[in-house]
């Protein structure tokens, strides 16, 4: 799930959400576009507000292929 889709589904604007989580609008926009990775505290706060599981956010999923040999 994309963060922007979850936010829109919750009916919250970027500005509203940035104010609720106490970060600048620009910082929140960077998080939403995948340019910045939020702290765990901010990520959990965003997910709590939007009612979503943080493990489901596409922008926060690991993009590297694990180097694990079985």
C-alpha positions in Angstrom: 0.0 0.0 0.0 1.3 3.4 -0.9 1.3 6.0 1.9 -0.4 8.6 -0.3 -3.3 6.1 -0.9 -3.7 5.3 2.8 -3.7 9.0 3.6 -6.3 9.9 1.0 -8.4 6.9 2.0 -8.4 8.3 5.6 -9.5 11.7 4.3 -6.4 13.5 5.7 -4.4 16.2 3.8 -0.6 16.2 3.9 -0.7 19.5 5.8 -3.1 18.0 8.5 -1.0 14.9 8.9 2.2 16.8 9.1 0.8 19.0 11.9 -0.6 16.0 13.8 2.8 14.3 13.8 4.7 17.5 14.4 6.9 17.6 11.4 7.2 20.2 8.6 5.0 19.8 5.5 8.1 19.4 3.4 9.5 16.6 5.6 6.2 14.7 5.5 6.1 15.1 1.7 9.6 13.7 1.4 8.4 10.7 3.6 5.3 10.2 1.4 7.4 10.3 -1.8 10.0 7.9 -0.4 12.8 10.5 -0.4 13.1 10.3 3.4 12.7 7.4 5.8 10.8 8.4 9.0 12.0 7.5 12.5 10.3 4.5 14.0 8.3 6.8 16.3 7.1 9.0 13.4 6.3 5.9 11.2 4.2 4.3 14.0 2.4 7.6 14.7 1.5 8.0 11.0 0.2 4.5 10.9 -1.8 4.9 14.1 -3.4 8.0 12.6 -4.2 6.3 9.3 -5.2 3.0 10.9 -2.7 0.9 8.9 0.0 -1.6 9.5 3.5 -0.1 9.0 4.7 -3.3 7.4 2.3 -2.7 4.5 3.7 0.7 3.4 5.5 0.2 0.1 7.8 3.2 0.6 9.2 1.6 3.8 9.7 -2.0 2.5 13.2 -3.2 2.0 14.2 -2.7 -1.6 17.4 -4.8 -1.6 17.4 -8.5 -2.3 18.6 -10.4 0.8 21.9 -12.1 0.4 20.9 -15.3 2.2 22.0 -18.7 1.1 19.9 -21.6 2.1 
